[in-house]
Amino acid sequence: GILAVIAISVIREIHESYAKWIALVSLVICFGIIVSSVEDAVAFMKDISVRVENKYVSVILKGLGVSVLTGVAYEICQSLGEQSIGRYIETVGKIEIIILSIPLLKELVGLILL
């Protein structure tokens, strides 16, 4: 990450468009490093899914996935100078998480009203 920032700073002075591409490539590399270290989190979620009903874990995992992907997409847009598109993507991700959680909210309301 720090090397990417230094490289981008140096290259931005030489050629602005190359700096944006280096920022994008470094973001993808950092995301790849994070994804490769997700095995512990997946094992933890599998352990929880054995103890809890799978529909709850499924909604949580989908929500986390949407959150991470929209966050990465927002950062990419921001790095490329497209903040308005990034905010749109972020808003759509939030709406998607709300839509994913509707079945659980219905069930929760049903439990409360019983």
ZITA-V151569 format. One record per residue. N is the residue number from 1. RES is the residue in one letter. PHI is phi in degrees with one decimal (999 if undefined). NEAR is the number of other C-alpha atoms within 8 Angstrom. D_FIRST is the distance of its C-alpha to the first C-alpha in Angstrom with 1 decimal. Layout:
N & RES & PHI & NEAR & D_FIRST
N & RES & PHI & NEAR & D_FIRST
This chain:
1 & G & 999 & 6 & 0.0
2 & I & -67.6 & 5 & 3.8
3 & L & -63.0 & 6 & 5.4
4 & A & -64.4 & 10 & 5.1
5 & V & -62.7 & 9 & 6.4
6 & I & -64.1 & 8 & 8.8
7 & A & -61.4 & 10 & 9.9
8 & I & -64.5 & 12 & 10.5
9 & S & -61.9 & 9 & 12.4
10 & V & -69.7 & 8 & 14.5
11 & I & -73.1 & 11 & 15.3
12 & R & -59.5 & 11 & 16.1
13 & E & -69.4 & 7 & 18.9
14 & I & -85.4 & 6 & 20.2
15 & H & -150.9 & 8 & 20.1
16 & E & -60.9 & 9 & 18.9
17 & S & -68.2 & 7 & 19.1
18 & Y & -66.4 & 9 & 16.9
19 & A & -63.7 & 13 & 14.0
20 & K & -64.4 & 11 & 14.5
21 & W & -68.7 & 8 & 14.5
22 & I & -66.4 & 11 & 11.4
23 & A & -62.5 & 12 & 9.7
24 & L & -65.4 & 11 & 11.7
25 & V & -64.2 & 8 & 11.0
26 & S & -66.6 & 10 & 7.3
27 & L & -64.1 & 9 & 8.3
28 & V & -64.0 & 8 & 11.0
29 & I & -64.2 & 8 & 9.2
30 & C & -62.6 & 9 & 7.2
31 & F & -63.3 & 8 & 10.7
32 & G & -62.7 & 8 & 12.4
33 & I & -64.5 & 8 & 11.0
34 & I & -65.8 & 8 & 12.0
35 & V & -62.6 & 7 & 15.3
36 & S & -68.4 & 7 & 16.1
37 & S & -100.8 & 7 & 16.2
38 & V & -85.1 & 8 & 18.4
39 & E & -55.2 & 7 & 21.6
40 & D & -62.7 & 7 & 22.4
41 & A & -66.0 & 7 & 22.3
42 & V & -65.2 & 8 & 24.5
43 & A & -62.4 & 8 & 26.9
44 & F & -62.2 & 8 & 27.2
45 & M & -66.1 & 9 & 28.0
46 & K & -65.4 & 8 & 30.5
47 & D & -63.5 & 8 & 32.1
48 & I & -67.1 & 9 & 32.5
49 & S & -64.0 & 10 & 33.9
50 & V & -70.2 & 8 & 36.7
51 & R & -87.6 & 6 & 37.7
52 & V & -119.5 & 8 & 37.4
53 & E & -59.4 & 8 & 38.7
54 & N & -63.8 & 8 & 36.4
55 & K & -65.2 & 6 & 36.7
56 & Y & -68.9 & 9 & 34.9
57 & V & -63.9 & 12 & 32.0
58 & S & -61.4 & 8 & 31.9
59 & V & -65.3 & 10 & 31.6
60 & I & -63.1 & 8 & 28.9
61 & L & -64.6 & 8 & 26.8
62 & K & -63.2 & 9 & 27.4
63 & G & -62.5 & 10 & 26.4
64 & L & -63.8 & 8 & 23.2
65 & G & -61.6 & 8 & 22.5
66 & V & -61.9 & 11 & 23.4
67 & S & -61.3 & 11 & 21.3
68 & V & -64.8 & 8 & 18.1
69 & L & -64.9 & 8 & 18.9
70 & T & -69.3 & 11 & 19.9
71 & G & -63.5 & 9 & 16.9
72 & V & -65.5 & 8 & 14.7
73 & A & -61.9 & 10 & 17.3
74 & Y & -62.7 & 14 & 17.4
75 & E & -63.4 & 9 & 13.7
76 & I & -63.3 & 11 & 14.3
77 & C & -60.7 & 12 & 17.5
78 & Q & -64.4 & 10 & 16.1
79 & S & -64.4 & 10 & 13.6
80 & L & -90.7 & 8 & 16.7
81 & G & 81.3 & 6 & 18.8
82 & E & -110.5 & 9 & 21.0
83 & Q & -64.0 & 9 & 21.0
84 & S & -65.8 & 6 & 24.6
85 & I & -67.6 & 9 & 23.9
86 & G & -61.1 & 14 & 20.9
87 & R & -65.4 & 9 & 23.3
88 & Y & -62.4 & 8 & 25.9
89 & I & -61.4 & 11 & 23.7
90 & E & -62.2 & 11 & 22.9
91 & T & -65.5 & 8 & 26.6
92 & V & -62.1 & 8 & 27.7
93 & G & -62.7 & 11 & 25.4
94 & K & -63.5 & 9 & 27.1
95 & I & -63.3 & 8 & 30.5
96 & E & -61.7 & 9 & 29.8
97 & I & -64.0 & 11 & 29.0
98 & I & -62.9 & 8 & 32.3
99 & I & -63.0 & 7 & 34.2
100 & L & -62.7 & 10 & 32.9
101 & S & -87.9 & 9 & 34.1
102 & I & -57.4 & 8 & 37.6
103 & P & -59.4 & 7 & 39.3
104 & L & -68.9 & 8 & 38.2
105 & L & -64.8 & 8 & 39.3
106 & K & -60.8 & 8 & 42.6
107 & E & -65.7 & 8 & 43.1
108 & L & -62.8 & 8 & 42.3
109 & V & -62.7 & 8 & 44.8
110 & G & -60.9 & 8 & 47.3
111 & L & -68.4 & 7 & 47.0
112 & I & -69.4 & 6 & 47.4
113 & L & -77.0 & 5 & 50.4
114 & L & -74.5 & 4 & 52.2
